[in-house]
Each structure stands twice: as structure tokens, then as C-alpha cells.
Amino acid sequence: METQTLKGRVAIVTGAARGLGEAIALGLAAEGAIVCPWDINIEGARQVSEKIRAAGGQAGHPAAVDVTDAAAVRSEVESLARDPGRLDILVSNAGILKVHEVTEFPEEEWRRVIEVNLTGYFICAKYAALVMKRQRSGSIIQVNSKSGKKGSYRNSAYAASKFGGIGLTQSLALDLASCNVRVNAVCPGNLLDSPLWQESLFDEYARKWNISKEEVRRKYTDQVPLGRPCTYQDVVNVVLFLAGDQSAYMTGQAINVTGGQEMR
Ligand SMILES: NC(=O)c1ccc[n+]([C@@H]2O[C@H](COP(=O)([O-])OP(=O)(O)OC[C@H]3O[C@@H](n4cnc5c(N)ncnc54)[C@H](O)[C@@H]3O)[C@@H](O)[C@H]2O)c1
């Protein structure tokens, strides 16, 4: 019989109501973790909890937490520290993206992207680390992006937030290493079948470049040496590795899951 690699470990996944966060929550639960889905979309987070249970997994408390709200993050983490009494894995996945050419970028939208993607990661990692330091173990994983390592067209706020996320990952890793808390990031390529692409980016890029949505898809797929878009499972595989003991000697890393796209 196959053993579950994360049996009984307590995990938080932020932005877990849909998309990649949902896939990560389900993937961690399939490996035996007790997963708490957090999202500003509480109905979506509750549905993910139900899916975890329907698949035979253990769901923790689904919470309506905005990652930029330090008081809410602190209070939810403290309640986990009381019951079930530990926190082993934090996946900082919640993220937003606003597409504008730099001279047309509204300052308030720019600030909000940094606030959610970078400051939100800091806030969640800070309060998770308080518990993990006490128990002298834990794995913090940030969902970053290939745009955390290379500038991104009409995407300055997102790229800036993700570059910052890698600096934060390395700095957290240095601060927390002596307490046996590891901090790593995963940098996916384009998840072309995610709601983010399907519901907004395809339309937006097709309009901006005056090409069809199929041409937008081809343009992005052609940039990938392995010749296909990134899938949720590609990213989940690496998150599971970083969450578990097989990556025990890794900290401060930002791992590309891009089909080789960053080499082009
Ligand atoms: N979709 C892609 O192609 C792609 C590629 C690389 C990296 N990523 C990264 O993956 C992560 C998830 O992206 P996705 O495509 O699944 O996005 P998505 O928009 O489908 O899902 C994001 C989730 O985060 C939640 N959220 C937004 N703001 C929040 C906040 N302040 N507090 C709590 N929850 C909040 C949303 O309600 C939503 O459920 C992001 O960090 C994104 O940068 C996505």
C-alpha cells in the first residue's frame, strides 16, 4: 500500500477557492494533510473543503481571510495553534494580476497588486512562522511565477511583486533556518487553462494585440520548449515535494516549473 507523505500535517492554502490554490489544497489533502482553505471567497473555500471530504481527505476550517488583513491572519493562525495545536505547511498562493502599459497604470491598482502578492505573503508567513518556530519545524511555500525572474510585458506590478517575493523567500529562509523552518517558492509558467486566463487574460491580450484567442494561445505555447502549457498537476507535484521531508535539505529556493520557458 502506498503511504501518504504528509499524513496528519496541518496546512493552510491561501487563495484556495479556485484555480491553482484549489488544486494545491486537494493535492495536499490527497497526501494526508489536514488542509484549511483560506480565501476572500468563503463560499468557494467551503466548496473546496467539501471536495476534500468527498475525496476521503481531512479538511480543516475554511476561513474568509483577506491575506492583506494582518489581524484576520493572526487570529486564524492563533486559532489553529490552539486546535489542532500545530501548523506544518503554509502555501501562500493568493495572488492578483492587473495588466496595463506602465504610463497608463493607475497607482491604486499598482499598490493593490503589491499589497496582495507581496505584503500578503509577508503577513501570512510572519504569523505562520511564529507557530512554526515554537514547534521547530515547518515548510512555507510561496506560489511565485516565471514573472518573478524575468520582466513581464504590461505587467509591471505583478512582476515587481513576484521579484519581491523571491527576495522575501530568501530572507525568510535565512531568518528561520535555525528553527528548522524551510521557505521555498515555486515559479510556474502559464497555466493557460486556469480561470485567470480563460476568463480574462485571453480576451485582454487578443484585444490588445488585435489577434484571435487561438493565436494568443499559440503565441504562449510556442514559447515553451516542452511544447505545452503548464498544468495544475505540474505545480502541485513540486509543492508536495517542497512541503514534505524529501526536500528537507532545501531552503531559500525558487524552482521553475515552466517546461524550460525561462531559457528562451
Ligand atoms: N494562472 C497562471 O497562469 C499563473 C502562472 C504563474 C503563477 N500563478 C500564480 O498562481 C497563484 C494563483 O493563481 P490563479 O491563476 O489560480 O488565480 P485565480 O484568480 O484563479 O485565484 C486566486 C484566488 O485568490 C483569491 N484571492 C485574491 N485576493 C485575495 C486576498 N487578498 N486574500 C485572499 N484570497 C485572495 C481569489 O478569490 C481566488 O480564489 C497566484 O499567486 C498567481 O500569481 C498563476
The ligand as a Gaussian input file, in Angstrom:
#p B3LYP/6-31G(d) Opt

LIG

0 1
 N       -2.713000      31.346000     -13.809000
 C       -1.431000      31.393000     -14.195000
 O       -1.105000      31.282000     -15.397000
 C       -0.340000      31.562000     -13.162000
 C        1.001000      31.414000     -13.580000
 C        2.033000      31.570000     -12.660000
 C        1.733000      31.848000     -11.334000
 N        0.435000      31.984000     -10.954000
 C        0.183000      32.307000      -9.539000
 O       -0.657000      31.305000      -9.001000
 C       -1.432000      31.861000      -7.930000
 C       -2.894000      31.503000      -8.146000
 O       -3.276000      31.981000      -9.415000
 P       -4.620000      31.513000     -10.138000
 O       -4.366000      31.553000     -11.603000
 O       -5.125000      30.260000      -9.532000
 O       -5.561000      32.778000      -9.771000
 P       -7.136000      32.873000      -9.527000
 O       -7.509000      34.288000      -9.775000
 O       -7.880000      31.810000     -10.291000
 O       -7.282000      32.515000      -7.979000
 C       -6.783000      33.351000      -6.997000
 C       -7.595000      33.147000      -5.736000
 O       -7.052000      34.052000      -4.760000
 C       -8.132000      34.681000      -4.104000
 N       -7.699000      35.981000      -3.603000
 C       -7.487000      37.120000      -4.316000
 N       -7.133000      38.121000      -3.490000
 C       -7.106000      37.599000      -2.236000
 C       -6.811000      38.128000      -0.962000
 N       -6.489000      39.424000      -0.804000
 N       -6.863000      37.314000       0.118000
 C       -7.218000      36.016000      -0.028000
 N       -7.536000      35.455000      -1.207000
 C       -7.469000      36.237000      -2.299000
 C       -9.238000      34.794000      -5.149000
 O      -10.517000      34.962000      -4.550000
 C       -9.071000      33.473000      -5.903000
 O       -9.865000      32.451000      -5.328000
 C       -1.157000      33.361000      -7.932000
 O       -0.196000      33.673000      -6.935000
 C       -0.578000      33.603000      -9.312000
 O        0.288000      34.711000      -9.335000
 C       -0.616000      31.843000     -11.823000

